[in-house]
């Protein structure tokens, strides 16, 4: 055995010349994938236990490797592990340290596997844990939103289309629309478990192995549902990465949309929402300012999350089978998206717990823009045997008249209404009331108070 053989690159016996400093810098990913140390050690322990079970390595060697890996995990946890760029990645850094601890028996750890299947196994294990953390934070946001909604079932505000007053709506109902969005986000992440739950370990570089391994054993040990079916696809597959990056991107869209709404609603022009001093910042020059910086931060972060998804799509777009160095970027993109999304979810939950509606202003704004006009048209259809198009025309005439008189619809007298549509009687007055308007929308999914109460109960059960 040559001196210091195991302190050199693993392929040193084949490639005689040392790589340039620049090449080593480009080739090293340890600064990124050292984050996978727990998963790498867990997968390695399962692998060597399987090798022993299959009588490929001895009991003594298995125990020495497991002991060494346990010691390495403690060193990394206590920040006493020396990560070296020259060993490229987390896999080789751990393996090289294992040689230092237990000697030549460390060389058996890589029997019947490759870094190609090893890294995908590590990443999938990490992503399963990451997905659970995302879902946990989504649950917190959903609960916070439901809590605010419960307090504001009868808080009336204008619902907008084209950012203009459209119809009266309950503030709770508006908030619960975001619960629906975050519920879909949850489902997306939970559905990703299906693809994450296939075990890559054992396909080796791309063809499988001639060793009599038991992939079902490592599958069970590592908490996967089943082993992957095709070795070439396994080392090439990054669909599960795309699924994760897509899910983080869609979730960030939802956060960005509600952040934008809260920015608008809290502005001086709207004043529908009050932001606590805990979630605003000041100005370096204007003493009076209270700026919604956190909401703007959330709105802006979606861009970087989209970028990570587009980067991964571009990497895979023209990539032949099976493994290429291009794929090394997958981990950094996943980690960045995860970190950003978790940060955004935590910040957004903090914001939700530090906002309050300006109920008076909401009601006043809902009274602008003739928001009960559709209710009037519906009333004509239901009570006076009109087609909707004719009712629409009559209502438009009434709206134009009210606008010319600078009155709200509910301020018009019955005599004024009857001049335009003689069939109308006093029953129409209650139709033009905001609260009655909101409460009349009893169709499933509508904004009536009873509907909202039922939906809140449904969400709580979920």
Helices and strands as residue ranges (DSSP letters): G 5-7, H 21-27, H 30-33, G 34-36, H 37-53, H 59-77, G 85-87, H 90-102, G 103-110, H 115-150, E 156-161, E 164-170, H 171-196, E 198-199, H 215-221, E 226-227, H 231-236, H 239-265, E 273-275, G 277-279, H 293-317, G 325-328, H 329-352, E 355-357, H 359-366, H 373-384, H 388-404, G 409-411, H 414-420, H 427-431, H 434-439, H 449-461
